[in-house]
Amino acid sequence: MISVCLVDDQNLVRQGVRSLLDLDKDIRVVAEFADGTEALRDIPRVKPDVVLLDLRMPTMSGLEVLRGLSARNALPPTIILTTFDDDQLVLQGIKAGARGYLLKDVSLQQLVEAVRIVAAGGSLVAPMVSQRLTAGVARMQNHFSSLEHPDPLTERETEILRLLSGGYSNKEIANSLRVAEGTVKNHVSNILSKLGVRDRTRAVLKALEMGIV
């Protein structure tokens, strides 16, 4: 069972997302928060498998929630809930530790698939590789720690990094390349070390900035 926490100040949005998730027998909404302050305080206690987080909220924004939980090392796998005009805010959220984003008019199939991917250790960075968002990555200052001149990646590491950018989990990458999952984990660790980043989402953003993917 995948436990999910909803964070959005709009009741209709939360009710709509919950009603969609309730249709899947393997996903359960365990908490809802209409305020970023409550979310920051209680998410570490609830410990959901996945958080669906709105960025635009009064009192405390979703971006502040992301940064606050990251600073405490208490950020669960998180998906940003967004609208079409939030490009720059979404990029900031990804850099703050979110695993990807969903549009608020998401379909049931897209929502369930996204929750499953993130719960399994994958990410939803792939939809960001669009002209608008990729341009946004290039324009934004790097607000997370990384190496200015990373060590060069091997051909296999570059291949795995491209698969990471597609949102695939270590297990899916291992199946695709027909290697052991442990081998993929070792490659991912080497990629993070060479790029000077702390997680796979930042690795993909760094790769976008460098033109690797």
Steps between C-alpha positions, in 0.01 A plus 500: 500500500638842399418774752446850362480843661316786325606861557285764328304798632215438252242258639368407157847405379563281802158336469553439129842345545382287791200374303731394216748328729218322687424315176831314526509219756876530554508871588366659818484869597617513862503877560385832353633847576358832380791699639875481446572559869299194601661294224852595609416412860311174447640330188805366694255343746269352234794370289305447176650311208412788264401865546290692245583864563355827373757779468270801523352513850443784749703529822769255386560401139567150379852609410560594863362162608740322265798697623399460865458122475822465299690694766376248760577202274130418533378551142303200367483441123301805389307590186413864434141582402513788255341697216638593161630842610724373781814412299757688706334409830496133397871512419572650841292224658691229313827654611367504858454122488168419330503192275295663224165661430141438393248736348187554710276368222683167507314186394450198725749293300766773510449563870521135603799437274682803642439392859623148425813624320602733780418249773727250322791744501455651156443861399278703267766722351439378145201734431728791588711441192295739294611817329360731766625314805839407358550867419399576857769267632761681292389841629482411867790536737605172656366517857612153603851378569675347199839496333569785260716269286377143555715198421419349160248218495560165336283391208301268728457771766371740235256234381373445853472875560280529193280221632483681835375806314217282368386434856601134508581329830820305560313173451351613167841620381655169601234308307548724197879458498485135611731554796462453875314769693804531727712587196262782412511628860880512480485691171248746645727557801792569265286742297398695811862512615632616163234770463537606863128470577317318778205338320385375161262791433781752538715278281243526220475878540879528492505285188241729338712804580806330352315384189559130575128420467 
